[in-house]
Amino acid sequence: LLGAIGQYALWRDDAIRAEPLLEEALALAREAGTPVALALAQSLLGAAAAARGDLDRAEALGEAAVAGWRARAEPDWRTGVTLGLLGYVAVLKGDHDRAEALFTESLAEARAVGADLAAAEALEHLADRARVRGDHRRAAALIAEGLRFYRDHALLDPLPVALSFKSLAAVAAVTGRPADAARLFGAAEAQRERHGIESPPEIEQRRVERDIAPARAQLSAAAFATAGAAGRALAVDQAIAEALAVADAVATAGRPAPVADHGLTPREVEVLIQVAAGHSNRAIAHGLHLSERTVENHVLHILTKLDVPSRTAAAGWAIRRGLA
């Protein structure tokens, strides 16, 4: 029961309330010597630690939980869920290769035991990794696959659906669909507000704002607000229908032919695509396997060659010319 109440608090993004409940659940599980209860408490407490920013503890608890699930005589769907937690921790630590490997393993574990909801969450995580790499069509296709599952199974839990909307908003923002991005962002916020879900941790809020920045740069403040309000007004089934239409358009669209006279090297084009996606130099360095100093130099060269004053201006240039 303590675990269930703690999980509900996590579902509402209230890690501060969840953590003491889950600490007590963990202590009771250890006292009782019940392996399933212990692994469950470790997994949930790891999620609370990750939400609070204690990534080392989240990783240690998640790994202990995975070991517990795998020690069982029969496969357990919660193995995939906990692997997803470890992948999320890897993202926050900046280890993107490890994150993608963990999310791929999470999806395989979930599908092996028919855990469709866990598989849908893994698809969302893999879509986020594709987006970080600049593979927007694959990201859109993965998000659509997850949303169709939620729709077809009537599993309209507000938090995973809101995350899908936000991820797709980020894709729309860098593929020349700023109004769609603003509407989906508004729909995601409405999901939180209607169900009383707390605001996400500051680190997550910064990431979301960074992801949506290209859309803000392409629209006036009034136009962005109007589109966002329209998205907020959508019922969840309407929002999913709109999101699927946007995802399908992105996934099936051919990328426009890039302008050839920009003077950028192939590596600088790769860096510019990541800049247009709103990623920091550190994130770009991880994604392209470069040093942060090398990325800084590439960005300076890009600004000079394009004769633009800022990263935002460079992102707008890339989007207008079909490079992102």
Beta strands, then each sheet from edge to edge (+ up, - down):
end
